[in-house]
């Protein structure tokens, strides 16, 4: 989920109806949450993993499918697909993150084979460069942002020798995609994943990743660690404009989460912690569901408000049947 230039929001994911084919879905909602338009893909299309809007207004989504390959999809602000015959971007890879760039283009990160993949397109959405980084051992990028100097910060996972889990791998690239420096984070026996990344004051980098708990690490511009702390919060999580944190979760009012319990009720929460990581408030949202749910994304809007996106699943009104 991202906020658009008009104050509304774009949500990308998948549509999985009780009947019908599973496809990608993109929803545009206004600043009050009302649906403006939505588009869905064709049979065999996989979910949207990331959405962005360029400074020219074009909506860009990255999608990966076992049948269609990894693709970059382009839409106008009204949700019309601009290129019906989009070609595969990476046949043996997965695209995970897209961001609009200062020059009106986009940068995309994901996986090519077993390495990090980063590619850049200009304002005409013509590819400028494409580069890979890694150890050829299940390395995968999942977040890319553009830094204030025009370069890029990329995060993902890397599998290093003699370690049971995956480590966080952080790259700082220049504007041409050349590697300036890198760093790894994580515990030897854990599978560590970045859940938030932003540019820190002074051109550094802030990363929050899953370890035994959520861990935050702040680097300066040269890659030196300035601060480390454990956070008593859950993902999704963001750093807020005041230096604090906002996270989302779903709690259950029954004592057990077995789905056979008819009285189970899921309730989404959004929580704020201050810059020291101490709780400020916990708001229970006016929405419940009886089956299961998960908090997916949280952002801070331009006006300072917070927006939480939650997957909500209820018991269907009619049984699900397989197509003939």
KAUR-V898913 format. One record per pair of residues at least 24 apart in sequence whose ideal C-beta (glycine too) atoms are under 10 Angstrom apart, sorted by the first residue. I is the first residue (numbers start at 1). J is the second residue. Records with the same first field share a line. If there is no record, write none. Layout:
I=J / J
This chain:
1=27 / 29 / 51 / 236 / 296 / 297 / 298 / 299 / 307 / 308 / 309
2=50 / 51 / 52 / 53 / 59 / 98 / 99 / 100 / 297 / 299 / 307
3=31 / 53 / 299 / 300 / 301 / 302 / 303 / 307
4=28 / 29 / 30 / 31 / 36 / 51 / 52 / 53 / 57 / 59 / 77
5=53 / 54 / 55 / 57 / 77 / 100 / 302
6=30 / 31 / 36 / 53 / 57 / 77
7=31 / 32 / 301 / 302 / 303
8=32 / 33 / 34 / 36 / 77
9=33 / 36 / 51 / 297 / 299 / 301 / 307 / 309
10=48 / 51 / 52 / 53 / 59 / 60 / 61 / 75 / 79
11=35 / 38 / 48 / 51 / 296 / 297 / 309
12=47 / 48 / 49 / 50 / 51 / 52 / 59 / 61 / 62 / 63 / 73 / 98 / 297
13=47 / 48 / 49 / 51 / 296 / 297 / 309 / 311
14=40 / 41 / 45 / 46 / 47 / 48 / 49 / 63
15=39 / 40 / 41 / 45 / 47
16=47 / 313
17=316 / 320
18=316 / 317 / 318 / 319 / 320 / 321
19=316 / 318 / 320 / 321 / 322 / 323
20=323
21=45 / 323
22=46 / 47
23=47 / 48 / 63 / 65
24=48 / 49 / 61 / 63 / 64 / 65 / 68 / 71 / 73
26=51 / 59 / 61 / 63 / 73 / 75 / 79 / 81
27=51 / 79
28=59 / 75 / 77 / 78 / 79
29=307
31=301 / 302 / 303 / 305 / 307
33=307
36=77 / 78 / 79
37=75 / 77 / 78 / 79 / 80
38=79
39=73 / 75 / 78 / 79 / 80 / 81
41=65 / 68 / 71 / 73 / 81
42=67 / 68 / 84
43=67 / 68
44=68
45=71 / 73
46=70 / 71 / 94
48=73 / 95 / 98
49=94 / 95 / 96 / 97 / 98 / 110 / 142
50=95 / 96 / 97 / 98 / 99 / 108 / 109 / 110 / 142 / 143 / 144
51=75 / 98
52=97 / 98 / 99 / 100 / 101 / 106 / 107 / 108 / 144
53=77 / 98 / 100 / 106
54=98 / 99 / 100 / 101 / 103 / 104 / 105 / 106 / 121 / 123 / 125
55=100 / 101 / 102 / 103 / 104 / 105 / 123
56=100 / 103 / 104 / 105 / 123 / 124 / 125
57=104
58=82 / 100 / 104 / 105 / 106 / 123 / 125
59=100
60=98 / 99 / 100 / 105 / 106 / 108 / 121 / 125
61=95 / 98
62=89 / 94 / 95 / 96 / 97 / 98 / 106 / 108 / 109 / 110
63=89 / 94 / 95
64=88 / 89 / 90 / 93 / 94 / 95 / 96 / 110 / 111
65=94
69=93 / 94 / 95
70=94 / 95 / 96 / 108 / 110 / 111 / 112 / 117
71=95
72=98 / 106 / 108 / 119 / 121 / 125 / 127
73=98
74=106 / 125
82=125
83=125
89=117 / 119 / 127 / 130
90=117 / 119 / 130 / 132
93=117 / 132 / 140
94=140 / 141 / 142
95=119 / 141
96=140 / 141 / 142 / 143 / 144 / 156
97=141 / 142 / 143 / 144 / 145 / 154 / 155 / 156 / 197
98=144
99=143 / 144 / 145 / 146 / 152 / 153
100=146
101=128 / 146 / 150 / 152 / 175
102=146 / 148 / 150 / 175
103=128 / 146 / 150 / 175
106=144 / 146
107=144 / 145 / 146 / 152 / 154 / 173 / 175 / 177
108=141 / 144
109=140 / 141 / 142 / 143 / 144 / 145 / 152 / 153 / 154 / 155 / 156 / 171 / 173
110=140 / 141 / 142 / 144 / 156
111=138 / 139 / 140 / 141 / 142 / 156 / 157
112=139 / 140 / 141
113=138 / 139
114=138 / 139 / 140 / 159
115=139 / 140 / 141 / 158
116=140 / 141 / 142 / 144 / 154 / 155 / 156 / 157 / 158 / 169 / 171 / 179 / 182
117=141 / 154 / 156
118=144 / 152 / 154 / 171 / 173 / 177 / 179
119=144 / 177
120=146 / 152 / 173 / 175 / 176 / 177
128=175 / 176 / 177
129=175 / 176 / 177 / 178
130=177
131=173 / 176 / 177 / 178 / 179
132=177
133=158 / 169 / 171 / 173 / 177 / 179 / 182
134=158 / 159 / 169 / 171
135=159 / 160 / 161 / 169
137=161
138=166
139=166 / 167 / 169
140=166 / 169 / 193
141=169 / 171 / 194
142=168 / 193 / 194 / 195 / 197
143=170 / 193 / 194 / 195 / 196 / 197 / 198 / 207
144=171 / 173 / 197
145=197 / 198 / 199 / 205
146=173 / 175 / 199
147=172 / 173 / 174 / 175 / 198 / 199 / 203 / 204 / 205 / 221
148=199 / 202 / 203
149=174 / 175 / 199 / 203 / 221
150=174 / 175 / 176
151=175 / 176 / 177 / 178 / 180 / 199 / 203
152=176 / 177 / 180
153=197 / 198 / 199 / 200 / 204 / 205 / 206 / 207 / 219
154=179 / 182 / 194 / 197
155=183 / 185 / 193 / 194 / 195 / 196 / 197 / 205 / 207 / 209
156=193 / 194
157=184 / 186 / 191 / 192 / 193 / 194 / 209
158=182 / 184 / 186 / 192
159=191
160=184 / 186 / 188
162=188
163=187 / 188 / 189 / 190
164=188 / 189 / 190 / 191
165=189 / 190 / 191 / 192 / 193 / 211
166=190 / 191 / 192 / 193
167=191 / 192 / 209
168=192 / 193 / 194 / 197 / 207 / 209 / 210 / 211 / 215 / 217
169=194
170=194 / 197 / 205 / 207 / 209 / 217 / 219 / 223
172=203 / 204 / 205 / 219 / 221 / 222 / 223
180=221 / 222 / 223
181=219 / 221 / 222 / 223
182=223
183=207 / 217 / 219 / 223 / 224 / 225
185=209 / 211 / 215 / 217 / 219 / 225 / 228
186=210 / 211 / 215
187=211 / 212 / 215
193=235
194=235
195=234 / 235 / 236 / 237 / 238 / 247
196=235 / 236 / 237 / 238 / 239 / 245 / 247 / 298
197=239
198=238 / 239
200=226 / 227 / 239
201=243
202=226
206=239
208=233 / 235 / 236 / 237 / 238 / 239 / 245 / 247
209=235
210=234 / 235
214=245 / 247 / 277
216=245 / 277
229=276 / 277
230=277
231=273 / 277
232=271 / 273 / 277 / 278 / 279
233=271 / 272 / 273 / 277 / 279
234=269 / 271 / 295
235=295 / 296 / 297 / 298
236=294 / 295 / 296 / 297 / 298 / 299 / 308 / 309 / 310
237=271 / 273 / 295 / 298
238=297 / 298 / 299 / 300 / 306
239=275 / 300
240=272 / 273 / 274 / 275 / 298 / 300 / 304 / 306
241=300 / 304
242=272 / 274 / 275 / 280 / 300 / 304
243=274 / 275 / 276
244=272 / 273 / 274 / 275 / 276 / 277 / 278 / 280
245=271 / 272 / 273 / 274 / 275 / 277 / 279 / 280 / 298
246=270 / 271 / 272 / 273 / 280 / 281 / 298 / 299 / 300 / 306 / 307 / 308
247=271 / 272 / 273 / 282 / 295 / 298 / 306 / 308
248=285 / 294 / 295 / 296 / 297 / 298 / 306 / 307 / 308 / 309 / 310
249=282 / 294 / 295 / 298 / 308 / 310
250=285 / 288 / 289 / 292 / 293 / 294 / 295 / 310 / 311 / 312
251=282 / 284
252=292 / 293
253=288
257=292
259=290 / 291 / 292 / 315
261=290
262=290 / 315
263=290
264=289 / 290 / 291 / 292
265=289 / 290
266=290 / 291 / 292 / 293 / 294 / 310 / 312 / 313 / 314
267=293
268=293 / 294 / 295 / 308 / 309 / 310 / 311 / 312
269=295 / 308 / 310
270=295 / 298 / 306 / 307 / 308 / 310
271=298 / 306 / 308
272=306
283=308
285=310
287=312
288=312 / 314
289=313 / 314 / 315
290=314 / 315
291=315 / 316
